[in-house]
Amino acid sequence: MEHTGTADTGDLPKGRVRCVVVTPEKAVMDEIADLVILPMFDGELGVMPGRAPLIGRLGAGELRLTETGAVKRWFVEAGFVQVRANVVTVLTANAKPAETVTNEMATTAASQAAAMPATNPVERANKTRASDRAAGLLKVATKNRSS
């Protein structure tokens, strides 16, 4: 994990946002950026310094951090996000650098989602989540091929 800040936001440079991504296993990323773009369940959300506090539902897809023109990309699964005091905290089941996502991963996830049963509300919800994850993987994998 690359660490460029501390738990206290007192050392956060003016005009910057801290982004922390946490999975059940560990904090996988903790970085300072100019702009954080999150994949929400209903579209993207850009967070700049001074953003009003919010809690939202994260969708599976690409999280982007922009710092002095450079863009770092991550794939994150669905979860939750909190924005407070220029700190973006992402809670997700899984996160990995976007460049590690392949088309084969997306195809496998889509096949697994399609094979899941959907005979009751719980199965339908699980199938929908799996399909959303596969779609997020495919978007990131497609962007990897084009860049």
C-alpha positions, 0 to 999 in steps of 0.5 A: 500500500502506498501511503501518502497521508496519515489518519489525521487530516491535519497534514492534508495539503490545501486544495487536495483530497485524500482517498482511502480504499478499504476491503475486508482484508486491509486498506489497499490504497491511501493517497492524496489527489487533486480529484477523485472520480468514483463509480457510483451505482447510478453514474460517476461522482467527482470529488474535489476539495471542499465537497459537501459531506455525503454517504453513497452507494458505490457501483462496480467500476473504475475509480480514478485519482488525478494528481498534477495531470497524472491519472491512477486507475483502480477497479473497485467492486460495489460498496459504499463511499463516505466523503467528509472533510476532504477525505474520501473513504471507499468500503468495497469487497475487492479493489485492484489496480485497473491495469491488472483487469483483463478481458478474460476476467470480465468474460469469466465473471459475465459467464458466472453471472449468467449461470447463476439461478434467479428463482427467488428475490435473493438469487435475483439480487445476487445475480444482479450484483454479479452482472454489475461486477462483470459489466464494471470489469468489462468497462475497465478491461476495454479501457485498458485495451484502448490506452 
